[in-house]
Amino acid sequence: MPELPEVEIILRGISPLICGRTIVAVGGSGKQLRLPLPLPELNRDASGKEITRLERRGKYISIFLNDGGILVLHLGMTGQLGVFPKEQARAKHDHFWCRLDNNQEFRYNDTRRFGSIRFLPAGKSRMLQESLYQKLGPEPLGETFTADYLRRAAEGKSLAIKNFIMDSHIVVGIGNIYANESLFKAAIHPARSVQSIEQEEWEKLARCIQQILLHAIDCGGSTISDFVNAKGGQGYFQMNFKVYGKKSLPCPHCQGPISSEKIGGRASFFCPSCQRL
């Protein structure tokens, strides 16, 4: 599943290719995504409109049109975005596309079809904040994401720390890969209760989350199976994994074996010596 770094890489890749372009027509495969694809509404209200900017919020990508309309995409498990010459044959799992005024097509490909595409026509942009974004936590790379924020958000909760930082109501964009790697870097066991985390540990964790995410973005994201950037290239942060997917391999710090167990239904990887419970 694309996490924050992968979505950011896709955003950076497609922005210069579609910003300033006008949508000529839209189309789709007819296959159902997680939500019904609003093709009639898009053809009526988005055709002829210029794409002015793109914005990421958590794992959502919003495409703003010059009349105030907004196209909101979520990549789900296997979603990919790219821009191709209109003459190039569409791929098997291309389920949505926008024809642009330069004879290019902006295409959404999704093998498992767990992604979604919403359209907010002009005059309804407030719905972006009032419905989709209202319950989302802060951006982990933003100014409001601090140790003090995490400590306050944990008050009254009894979650494992890994589940806590993966909760999009607490902080957006941190999926399983980056939760594992951040907790290892911070030397915090993923199963520890948030109530056991001391202030110095909150400070270290907030810092480590930001460092891991920025490093992953610099590496173009992580390609485990499906992820490719807007040009079809793979990320290489997976070459920097310290614990994720490394069960029984030696810890890079103490050389003891990496352990794995299910926490919150997700595979968790940690060093039991460096990350004590």
Secondary structure by P-SEA (a helix, b strand, c coil): cccaaaaaaaaaaacccccccccccccccccccccccaaaaaaacccccccccccccccbbbbbcccbbbbbbbbccbbbbbcccccccccccccbbbbccccccbbbbbcccccbbbbbccccccccccccccccccccccccccaaaaaaaaccccccaaaaaacccccccccaaaaaaaaaaaccccccccccccaaaaaaaaaaaaaaaaaaaaacccccccccccccbbbcccccccccccccccccccccbbbbbbcccbbbbbccccccc
